[in-house]
């Protein structure tokens, strides 16, 4: 059973002050593209292949999925969708990429592990 890797786009993009706020949609697309190699290679000590899901919200909604990275647009809070994905993955290895302390607490209740944004900064 492959690991489900859920990436908090807003948190990962927001962890680097590179002007992302001027084009949130474009920043999410660039992150999505950087995540593609992780699907085959793995992430944070979890060997590939892994299933990568990028959760976007707000102005980043509408970013399309690409081979290797499924993009989920949160209808409301991205954190709520990430917690729901972790809940649905119960019994399956799940790794959430975020630095958000409250989100980390929420997904841990479902058995998910967490790593910070640095885990996916450079493949």
Backbone as CSV, one residue per row, in Angstrom:
resi,resn,N_x,N_y,N_z,CA_x,CA_y,CA_z,C_x,C_y,C_z
1,UNK,0.845,-1.181,0.000,0.000,0.000,0.000,0.890,1.244,0.000
2,UNK,0.712,2.104,-0.986,1.558,3.284,-1.075,1.127,4.347,-0.069
3,UNK,2.066,5.183,0.266,1.821,6.282,1.199,1.025,7.373,0.484
4,UNK,0.040,7.924,1.178,-0.688,9.092,0.693,0.033,10.318,1.243
5,UNK,0.502,11.179,0.359,1.183,12.407,0.755,0.261,13.570,0.416
6,UNK,-0.208,14.266,1.452,-1.127,15.391,1.269,-0.357,16.674,1.559
7,UNK,-0.322,17.559,0.576,0.463,18.788,0.690,-0.464,19.990,0.868
8,UNK,-0.238,20.740,1.925,-0.967,21.968,2.234,-0.351,23.082,1.390
9,UNK,-0.942,23.333,0.220,-0.350,24.291,-0.726,-0.166,25.669,-0.115
10,UNK,-1.176,26.178,0.564,-1.086,27.529,1.122,0.064,27.635,2.112
11,UNK,0.245,26.625,2.937,1.289,26.651,3.942,2.673,26.504,3.315
12,UNK,2.811,25.599,2.355,4.118,25.377,1.725,4.508,26.590,0.885
13,UNK,3.576,27.089,0.079,3.868,28.264,-0.748,4.180,29.460,0.150
14,UNK,3.407,29.619,1.222,3.589,30.752,2.118,4.845,30.706,2.956
15,UNK,5.545,29.567,2.942,6.753,29.440,3.760,7.973,30.107,3.136
16,UNK,7.855,30.550,1.886,8.966,31.213,1.200,8.477,32.563,0.677
17,UNK,9.016,33.671,1.183,8.556,34.990,0.748,9.144,35.384,-0.615
18,UNK,8.592,34.774,-1.673,9.129,35.012,-3.013,8.161,35.771,-3.916
19,UNK,7.174,36.433,-3.317,6.197,37.191,-4.093,4.979,36.372,-4.480
20,UNK,4.802,35.201,-3.901,3.693,34.312,-4.228,2.334,34.995,-4.113
21,UNK,2.209,35.969,-3.233,0.935,36.638,-2.977,0.443,37.445,-4.170
22,UNK,1.332,37.760,-5.099,0.915,38.487,-6.298,0.228,37.577,-7.307
23,UNK,0.502,36.260,-7.226,-0.095,35.296,-8.158,-0.232,33.950,-7.448
24,UNK,-1.249,33.832,-6.634,-1.450,32.617,-5.833,-1.685,31.392,-6.716
25,UNK,-2.430,31.564,-7.797,-2.704,30.456,-8.708,-1.403,29.974,-9.351
26,UNK,-0.604,30.905,-9.844,0.684,30.551,-10.457,1.636,29.908,-9.460
27,UNK,1.637,30.399,-8.229,2.501,29.819,-7.198,2.089,28.376,-6.914
28,UNK,0.782,28.109,-6.882,0.308,26.739,-6.650,0.671,25.838,-7.831
29,UNK,0.608,26.372,-9.047,1.009,25.576,-10.213,2.501,25.241,-10.167
30,UNK,3.308,26.201,-9.773,4.753,25.938,-9.677,5.041,24.883,-8.611
31,UNK,4.334,24.951,-7.476,4.500,23.936,-6.439,4.068,22.580,-6.981
32,UNK,2.924,22.524,-7.629,2.442,21.265,-8.209,3.515,20.643,-9.104
33,UNK,4.096,21.458,-9.954,5.109,20.948,-10.882,6.360,20.465,-10.155
34,UNK,6.735,21.130,-9.056,7.892,20.695,-8.272,7.622,19.388,-7.539
35,UNK,6.343,19.084,-7.292,5.981,17.862,-6.569,6.018,16.614,-7.443
36,UNK,5.947,16.754,-8.755,5.850,15.599,-9.658,6.926,14.548,-9.391
37,UNK,8.208,14.911,-9.258,9.229,13.871,-9.029,9.020,13.072,-7.750
38,UNK,8.389,13.672,-6.754,8.176,12.973,-5.486,7.249,11.770,-5.643
39,UNK,6.331,11.822,-6.587,5.398,10.712,-6.777,6.157,9.417,-7.061
40,UNK,7.205,9.501,-7.833,7.997,8.313,-8.164,9.105,8.058,-7.151
41,UNK,9.735,9.124,-6.667,10.931,8.987,-5.835,10.634,8.855,-4.342
42,UNK,9.468,9.337,-3.902,9.150,9.336,-2.493,9.508,10.662,-1.847
43,UNK,9.165,10.773,-0.556,9.392,12.020,0.168,9.616,11.716,1.647
44,UNK,10.502,12.468,2.254,10.739,12.422,3.699,10.948,11.003,4.226
45,UNK,11.797,10.252,3.532,12.115,8.906,3.984,11.092,7.852,3.622
46,UNK,10.054,8.243,2.898,9.066,7.271,2.410,9.376,7.008,0.952
47,UNK,9.822,5.798,0.625,10.202,5.509,-0.759,8.997,5.525,-1.692
48,UNK,9.269,5.896,-2.938,8.213,5.912,-3.948,7.929,4.528,-4.460
49,UNK,6.882,4.395,-5.196,5.958,5.481,-5.532,5.030,5.820,-4.367
50,UNK,4.632,7.100,-4.320,3.664,7.580,-3.347,2.555,8.300,-4.111
51,UNK,1.396,8.401,-3.492,0.289,9.162,-4.080,0.367,10.575,-3.527
52,UNK,0.520,11.558,-4.405,0.649,12.948,-3.984,-0.656,13.692,-4.284
53,UNK,-1.197,14.338,-3.242,-2.390,15.165,-3.376,-2.035,16.564,-2.893
54,UNK,-2.230,17.551,-3.755,-1.983,18.954,-3.423,-3.334,19.605,-3.152
55,UNK,-3.517,20.150,-1.950,-4.772,20.798,-1.591,-4.608,22.303,-1.723
56,UNK,-5.444,22.897,-2.580,-5.412,24.340,-2.810,-6.717,24.955,-2.325
57,UNK,-6.667,26.252,-2.049,-7.840,26.978,-1.580,-7.788,28.408,-2.088
58,UNK,-8.857,29.141,-1.888,-8.891,30.556,-2.250,-8.582,30.792,-3.720
59,UNK,-7.744,31.778,-3.986,-7.421,32.144,-5.370,-6.612,31.094,-6.108
60,UNK,-6.143,30.096,-5.406,-5.399,29.009,-6.071,-6.339,27.918,-6.582
61,UNK,-7.631,28.020,-6.265,-8.586,27.010,-6.747,-8.552,26.962,-8.273
62,UNK,-8.762,25.775,-8.795,-8.805,25.629,-10.243,-7.499,25.163,-10.852
63,UNK,-6.467,25.024,-10.037,-5.211,24.459,-10.547,-5.503,23.021,-10.955
64,UNK,-5.068,22.648,-12.133,-5.356,21.327,-12.685,-4.379,20.274,-12.171
65,UNK,-4.853,19.047,-12.088,-3.988,17.914,-11.773,-3.079,17.626,-12.960
66,UNK,-1.944,17.001,-12.682,-1.012,16.546,-13.720,-0.619,15.112,-13.358
67,UNK,-0.070,14.356,-14.302,0.369,13.008,-13.955,1.322,13.043,-12.758
68,UNK,0.979,12.296,-11.726,1.800,12.228,-10.518,1.299,13.084,-9.375
69,UNK,0.513,14.111,-9.671,0.001,14.996,-8.612,-1.478,15.279,-8.858
70,UNK,-2.302,14.807,-7.931,-3.733,15.117,-7.979,-3.951,16.400,-7.190
71,UNK,-4.649,17.339,-7.796,-4.941,18.603,-7.126,-6.399,18.597,-6.698
72,UNK,-6.618,18.908,-5.423,-7.959,19.005,-4.860,-8.197,20.454,-4.446
73,UNK,-9.241,21.067,-5.006,-9.614,22.432,-4.636,-10.598,22.376,-3.476
74,UNK,-10.212,22.952,-2.359,-11.079,22.958,-1.178,-12.238,23.923,-1.416
75,UNK,-13.465,23.462,-1.179,-14.609,24.364,-1.350,-14.627,25.458,-0.284
76,UNK,-14.000,25.189,0.837,-13.904,26.158,1.938,-12.475,26.170,2.426
77,UNK,-12.295,25.759,3.661,-10.970,25.732,4.280,-10.123,24.579,3.739
78,UNK,-8.917,24.890,3.334,-7.987,23.846,2.912,-7.670,22.905,4.060
79,UNK,-7.569,23.442,5.269,-7.289,22.609,6.437,-8.386,21.576,6.653
80,UNK,-9.632,21.988,6.460,-10.741,21.051,6.637,-10.657,19.907,5.628
81,UNK,-10.332,20.222,4.380,-10.216,19.173,3.365,-9.031,18.256,3.665
82,UNK,-7.924,18.820,4.108,-6.750,17.998,4.444,-7.095,17.047,5.596
83,UNK,-7.781,17.547,6.613,-8.186,16.698,7.731,-9.122,15.594,7.249
84,UNK,-10.018,15.918,6.336,-10.943,14.916,5.790,-10.179,13.846,5.007
85,UNK,-9.203,14.246,4.219,-8.390,13.281,3.470,-7.630,12.364,4.427
86,UNK,-7.109,12.927,5.508,-6.403,12.111,6.503,-7.368,11.135,7.171
87,UNK,-8.575,11.592,7.459,-9.576,10.718,8.065,-9.928,9.570,7.115
88,UNK,-10.127,9.897,5.843,-10.467,8.875,4.855,-9.332,7.879,4.642
89,UNK,-8.103,8.290,4.929,-6.935,7.422,4.732,-6.674,6.520,5.937
90,UNK,-7.510,6.585,6.957,-7.299,5.780,8.163,-6.994,4.333,7.788
91,UNK,-5.915,3.802,8.351,-5.479,2.449,8.036,-4.459,2.400,6.916
92,UNK,-4.250,3.509,6.263,-3.269,3.625,5.186,-2.214,4.626,5.638
93,UNK,-0.948,4.401,5.316,0.060,5.397,5.689,-0.259,6.749,5.041
94,UNK,-0.251,7.797,5.857,-0.570,9.146,5.375,0.443,10.124,5.947
95,UNK,1.000,10.941,5.069,1.973,11.961,5.453,1.434,13.308,5.002
96,UNK,1.301,14.255,5.930,0.807,15.586,5.616,1.977,16.555,5.669
97,UNK,2.115,17.354,4.622,3.184,18.341,4.545,2.607,19.704,4.903
98,UNK,2.933,20.169,6.107,2.466,21.458,6.603,3.275,21.843,7.835
99,UNK,3.312,23.136,8.123,3.907,23.614,9.370,2.815,24.111,10.322
100,UNK,1.570,24.046,9.890,0.438,24.529,10.665,0.223,23.634,11.883
101,UNK,0.454,24.159,13.068,0.377,23.355,14.305,-1.010,22.779,14.552
102,UNK,-2.031,23.581,14.352,-3.388,23.092,14.590,-3.755,21.998,13.591
103,UNK,-3.379,22.163,12.340,-3.647,21.134,11.343,-2.881,19.863,11.680
104,UNK,-1.649,19.999,12.120,-0.869,18.830,12.533,-1.583,18.065,13.649
105,UNK,-2.134,18.790,14.601,-2.859,18.154,15.693,-4.084,17.416,15.170
106,UNK,-4.817,18.075,14.275,-6.044,17.470,13.741,-5.756,16.173,12.988
107,UNK,-4.771,16.187,12.093,-4.522,14.987,11.283,-3.882,13.872,12.094
108,UNK,-3.160,14.233,13.161,-2.564,13.210,14.030,-3.647,12.352,14.678
109,UNK,-4.818,12.946,14.913,-5.940,12.197,15.482,-6.355,11.032,14.585
110,UNK,-6.048,11.132,13.294,-6.392,10.072,12.339,-5.198,9.185,12.004
111,UNK,-4.100,9.385,12.714,-2.929,8.550,12.506,-1.959,9.052,11.453
112,UNK,-2.194,10.243,10.910,-1.287,10.800,9.898,-0.023,11.321,10.564
113,UNK,1.087,11.203,9.854,2.339,11.817,10.283,2.487,13.138,9.549
114,UNK,3.335,14.025,10.065,3.523,15.335,9.451,4.997,15.650,9.273
115,UNK,5.286,16.381,8.217,6.610,16.949,7.986,6.406,18.398,7.557
116,UNK,7.434,19.191,7.707,7.348,20.599,7.339,7.563,20.839,5.864
117,UNK,7.328,22.078,5.440,7.455,22.450,4.041,8.814,22.170,3.412
118,UNK,9.862,22.162,4.206,11.192,21.900,3.644,11.290,20.529,2.976
119,UNK,10.443,19.616,3.382,10.484,18.257,2.829,10.200,18.243,1.333
120,UNK,9.545,19.295,0.812,9.206,19.328,-0.611,9.690,20.593,-1.316
121,UNK,10.669,21.241,-0.762,11.154,22.465,-1.400,11.961,22.189,-2.658
122,UNK,12.789,21.176,-2.614,13.623,20.882,-3.794,13.735,19.368,-3.952
123,UNK,13.219,18.845,-5.053,13.292,17.387,-5.249,14.705,16.903,-5.477
